[in-house]
Amino acid sequence: MSYSLSGAFRWARSFCPTFNATKEEKLHFVKYSSSENEKELCELTNGKFPHSESDEVGIDPKDQINEWQAAWNITNAIQGMVIVSLPYVVLKSGYWAVVANVLVAGICCYTGKILVDCLYEEDEHGVRVRVRKSYVEVADFAFGSVIGGRMVYVAQIIELLMTCILYMVLSGDLIIGSFPNLPVDLSSWIMISTAFLIPCAFLQSLRSVSWSSFWCTVAHLIINAIVLIFCITKAAQWKVKEVKVHLDIWSFPICLGIIVFSYTSQIFVPTLEGNMVDKSKFSCMMNWTHFAAALFKSLFGYIGFLTWGSATKEVITNNISSEIFKIIINMFLVIKALFSYPLPYYAAVELIDTALFSTGGKAVFPSCLDDKKALKVWAVALRLGLVLATMLMAIFVPFFALLMGLIGSFTGTMLSLVWPSYFHLYIKWRTLRWYSKALDIGVMILGFVCCFVGMYYSGIALYQAIRGLPSTPSPASHVPFHKGV
């Protein structure tokens, strides 16, 4: 009996972030990495991977994950804090946002699978062999070792640091939405939130925050469910007639960027697949996780908008009329955002450290660690400067939705749409059927269009918003992308 209880407990723990866990549990929360060999947003198995679909040499069976654990990681990546802004996306783009959410989910599911297909080649016996292990290695093969990996590294760092900025802006939005009558503005709340993030400069692992981050993620999922149920109870007051049917060219590209950003998970999918016990279930797992995400996010965004109509705010929880209920939910989300900040921050620091400060012969600057493996004073100062830099960006550009749209239009489209399609065409051209080639080309073209159009309109909207002007000159968009609440 005690053995069964112990086994059940260990199975449950295997879904948690585990930087100080047993060997059996180490890989079961794949998100960000501190591995010297991989440097992707995921934990590795000591840099070892199976060499073919049937060959598990290199990974201890106890260190592998099943399809349910893999699904948890994908779900955690594509159903995060962005969800609180999806009703606002429906406000801006109406039914087009719902349709785009479903289509982007399907496309990102497809690009994740073809990216994994790029990891394999067939040997002389026709057996699929895993010859690459990461997004970076695929990029190196397709673009060349000189620029391939560097392009992916730069895209990762930009997306990670922008995500840090988003967490700061979101924290400020939530606090000022909870206490609108206090004589404290958004910038001040962002600075106050930053005070709790200063210890990030001293992090050398995520052990101290991983468990708290996990439970905050669980709390976030529960809050999403509570908000959805609350909206359903207001069904009699839903404002169906206020949902836009026409396409607003000034708002839709920005909303599309937000949606793409919310589905970006390709960067760690290769390693996640590499550590699955049964890789034949990878495709099915991707299908179901993206289907579930598309269904929940579409319903959450649509029903959330129907509940408040044109009064929908950038962060949906700020619409809740009950002050006590709103404060409780917003404070949970603030804690979740603050505990989420160290993850992208630490990953960005590790990438920068690998590129510029590693102890290898290619290092541009001296190592950040002394002989006792402790951070040097100047290294702590640089890391603290990075925290303060993200704070300053959040203060000067405190536009949550517009920032998400810009990130999604730039790094999101490249990482999730354009590059996986190009890699697949480049590596598999001789074996692909004509319709697969056409689909890859179509996704790649769509990605480029979304990138350039989204960045253009997001850039204009940000420029207008920073100047204090309406972010869109279109009469159809009578509700601007606003600052704070």
N, C-alpha and C positions, 0 to 999 in steps of 0.2 A: 504493500500500500504506500509506504513512504517512498519507495522507488518510483512509483507511478506519479505521485505528487511532485517529486523532484524533477521528473522528466517533463511534466506539464509546465512547471514553473520555468524551466530552462527553455522550453519551446516558446513560451510567451515572451520571455526576455529576448529571444532571438530577433524580434521585430524592433528592438530598441537600438538607438545609437550606442555603440559599444567600444569605447576607446580604452576601457579598463575592464574588459570582459574576458570570459574564458575563450580559449582558442576556437571552440565550436561556434561561438556566437559572433565572432569578430566581423564577419562579412555581411551580417544581416541587416545593416542599415547603410546602404551605399549612397553616399551623397558627395562629400568632399574628401580630398586626399592630402596626405602629407608624405606620400611615397616619393622617394627620390627618382625612381625610374619612370613612373607614370605621369604624375602631376596633372591628372584629370580630376573632375569633380566626383571622385568615387574612391572607395577604399579598395586596395588590391590584396591579393593573396600572396604577399611577399614577392610581388612581381612575377609570379608564375601562372601560366595558363595552360589548359589542355591544348593539345596540338591538332586534334580533329574532333569531329562530332561524337565519335565513340571512344576517344582516348581521353581518359581523365588523369593521365600522368602529370604530375606537377601540382595538383591540388589535393590536399587531404580531403577525403570524402566528408569528414566532419566539418570542414570549412566551407562547404558549398551551401547554396541556398536553393529552396524549391520555388515553384512558380508563384505561390502565394506571397512569399517574402519578396520576390522580385516585383510582384504587382503592388505591394505596399510602397516600395521605393519609387516606382513610377507614379503612383497616385500622390505621394507626398510632393513630388516635383511639379506635377501639372494641376494640382488643386490646392495651391497655396494662398498667400495673402491677396493675390490679385482678385480673388472671387468677390471681395467686398466692393469692388468697383464695377462689376459686371452689370448691375442694374443701371448705373450711370452710362455705360456703353450702350445699353438698349435705349436710354433716353436720347442719346445723340444720333443713333443710327436705326432705331426701330427694328422692324422684322429683319432687315439686312444684317444686323448684328447677330441675331439668332441663327440665321442661315450660315453666316461666316463662321460662327463658333463650331457648327457641325462640320463644315467643309475643312476648316483648318485642323480639327481633330483627326479627321480621316487622312489628310495629307501628311501630317506630322507622324501619324502611326505608320504610314507607308514609308516615309523617308527614314524613320528609325530602323525599319526592317531591311531596307536596301543598304543602309550604312553597315549593318551587321553582315549582310551578304558580301560586302567588300572586304571583310576580314578573311574570307575563305577563297582558296583556289583548289582546283581538282588535280590530283596527282596522276601518274601514268595509268593507274588502275581505275580512274574515274571516281575516287573517294575524295570527298570534300575535306580539305586540310586547313586548319586555322593557322595562317601564316602571318597575320597581323593581330595586334591586341588592343589597339586604341584608336581614337579619332585622330590623334597626332600622327600615328604611323601611317594611317590611310592618307592623310594630307601630305606627308613626306613623299609617299609613293606617287601621288597624283601631281603634286606641284613641284616636287624636288625637295631635297633635304635642306636646301639653302633658305627657302621661303615658306615651305609647307607648314612645318611645325610652328614657325614664328607667327604666321597668320592666325593660326588657331589660338596660340598663346595670347596674342594681342586681343583677339575677339573675346576670349575668356576673361581677361583682366578688365576690359571695358565693361562687359556685362556684370561681372562681380562687383566692381566698384559702384556702378550705377544702381545695382540692387541694394547696396549699402545705403546709398543716398535715398532710395525709395523708402527703406525702413525708417529712416529718420523723418522724412516728410510725413509718412503715414502716422508715426507716433505723435508728431505735432498736431496733425489734423484731428486725430482721435481725442487728444487731450483738450484742445480748444473747442471741439464739438461737445465735450462733456461739461466744460466749465466756461461757457461763452460770456458770462457776466464778470469774470475776473479781469482785472486790468493788466492782463498779460497777453502779448500778441503771439502770433505763430512762431516768429523767429526766436523769441525768448523761450518758448516751450521746446523748440528744437535744441537750443543750447542746454536747457535743463536735462533733456533726455540724453544728450551727449555725455554729460557728467557720469552717467551710469555705464558708458561704453569705454571710458578711458582705460580701465583694466585690460581691454583687448590688446593694448600695446605690449603687454607683458606675456601674452599667451605664447606657449611653445607647444601646446597640444590643446585639443578641444575636450579633454577628459572632464574638466570642471563644469562645462556647460552642456555637454551632450545629453545627459539625462533630463535636465530641465527643459531643454529644447524639445525633446521628444514629447514630454507630457504637455507642453504648451501647444504642440501640434495636435495632439489628441483633443485638447480643450478647444482649439480652433475649429476642428471638425464638428464638435458638439455644438459650438456657438452657431456655425453655419446652419446646422439642422434646426436649432431653436429659432433662428431668424426666419428660415423657410416656413416652419410651422406657424410662426406668428403671422407671416404674410398670408398664409392659406386661411387663417381664421378671419381675415379681413376680406375674404372673397366677395362678399356682398357689395363692397365699396370699390372693387377693382375698376380702374380707368382704362378700359380696353380701347376706347376711341382715341386716346391720346398717343397710342403707339404709331410711330411714323411708318408710312408705306413707301414714300418717295426716297430716293437715294440722294443724300447730301454730300457732294463731292468734297466739301471742306472738312466735314467731320468723319466720314467713313474711313478714309485712309488711316487716320489716327486711331480710330477704334479697332481697325484691322491689326495695327501694330500691337495694341494692347492684347488682343486675342492671341496673336502669334507668340508674344512674350510669355503668355500664360501656359503655352504648350511646349516650351523649349526644354527638352530633356535629352536630346540626342548626344550631348557631350559625354554623358556617362553610360549610355546604353551599351556600347561595346563591352565594357568591363562587366556590367551587370549580366549580360548574356554569357560572358566567358565563365562566370562562376555559378551558373545554373546547373543543377543536378541533371535535369532532362532538358537539353537545348531544343528538342523538338517541340516543346511547349512554349517556346519564346514567342512565336508568331501569335499563337492563341492568346497568350497573356497580354501582348500589346493590343490586340483587337479589343479585348474585354475592358482593359483599363481605359483606353481612349474612348470607347463607347460609353462607359460609365461616366467619364469626365465630361464628355459632350452632353450627355443627358442631364446630369446634375447642374452643370454650369449654365446650360441653356434655360433650364427651369428656374434656377436661382436668379439669373439676370432678368428673365421675362416677368416672373411673378413678383420679384422685388420692385420692378418698375411699375407694374400694374397697381401695386399697393399705394405708392405715393405719386405716381404720374409725373407731371412736369416739375414737381417739387423735389424730385430725387436728387440727393447730394452725391458728391464724388465718392464718399465712403458711406455705404448704405446704412450702417448702424447709427450715424448721426441723424437719421430721419426718425428714429424711435421717439415717440412722444413722452413716454414715461421716463422722467429724469433719472430716477434711481436705477431702473432697468438698463437705460442707455449707459449710465456711468459704469455699472458693473461689467457689461459686455465690452465697452470700449477699453476699460482698464485691463481686462484679460487680453484683448488684442494688442494693447500697448506692450504688455509684458511679453507676449508672443513675438512682437516685432523686435524688441530689444534683445531677446534671447536668440532670435534668428540672425541678428546682425553679425555675431562672431563667425558664423559659418562662411558666408561669402568673403568677409574681411580676411579671415585666416587663410582661405584658399588663395585669395589675391596676393597676400603677403608671401605665401609659399612659392607662387609662380614667379613673382618678382625676385625673390631670394634665389631661386634656381637659375634664373636668367642672368642675374647681375652679381650675386654675392656668394655663389657656391664655392666650395673649397677646391674645385677642379681647376685644371689649367686654363679653361676658357673664361674664368671669372673676370669681370670687369673691375670689381671692387673687392676689398678684403672681406673675409668671412664675418658674418654678424655674431658669431659665437666665439667665446674665448676658449682657453684650454680646458676649462671645467664644463664646457657645453652650456654656459650661461650667456644670455644676451649681453652684448657690450652696451655701454651707456649710449653711444651715438646711434646704435641700432634701435634701442628703445625710443630715442628721440625721433628717429625717422618714422617708426611705426606710429608714435603718437601724432606726428605731423600728418600721417595718412588719415587717421581718425578725424583730426581737425579739418583736413581738406574736404572730406566727405560732408562734414557739418557745414562748412562754408558753402559748398555747392547746394546743399539742401536749403540753406537760408536764402541764397541768391536766386535759386530756381525752385521755389516751393510749389510746384504744380504736379501733383501726384499722377493724374491721368496722362498729361502731356509727356511727362518723363517716361512712363511706361510705353506710350505710343512710339516715342523716339527710339528707345532701346529695342523694342520689338521690330521696328522697321529697319534698324541697322544690323545689330548683331543677331537678333532673333531670326530674321529671314536668311541671313548667311549661314548660320549654324544649323538651322532646321530645314531649310528649303533648298537653297542654291547649291551649297557645297555637297551635301549627300547625293543630290541628283547628278552633279558633275562627276563626282567620284565613281558612281555606279556606271555611268556611261563610259568613262575613261578605262576603268578596270575590266568591265564585263561586256564591252562593245561587241566582241566577236561571238559571244554566246547568247546575247539578248535577242528576243524576237522583236519584230518591228513595232508592235504595239507597246512593248515595254520601253523601247527607245523613245517612242512618241510621248509616252507618259512622263518619262524622266525629263525630256526636253520641255514639255509643257509645264511641269512643276518648276523647273529652273527659270523659265521665262517669267512665270507667275511670281517667283521669288524676287527676280530683278525688278519687276514692275512694282511690287509691294514695297521693295526697299527704296527705290528712288522717289516714287510718288509719296510714300509714307514719310520719308525724311523731309521732303519738300514742304508738305503741309504741316507736319509737326514742327519743323523749323520756323515757318511763318507764324504758327500759333504761339510757339514759345516766345518769339521775338515780340509779338503783340502783347502777350500776357505780361512779360517782363516790363514793358513800357506802361502797363496799366490800362491797355486798350482791350476791347473785345477781341478774343483770340481768333474769331472767324468773322469775315465781313459778309458772310452769306446771310440773307434775310431769313432763310429757312431754319438756320440754327439760332433760334431766339434765346437759347440758354447757353452761355459761353462756358468753355472749360475754365473753371474758376480757381482762384487761389484759396487754399484752405477750405473753409466752410462758408 
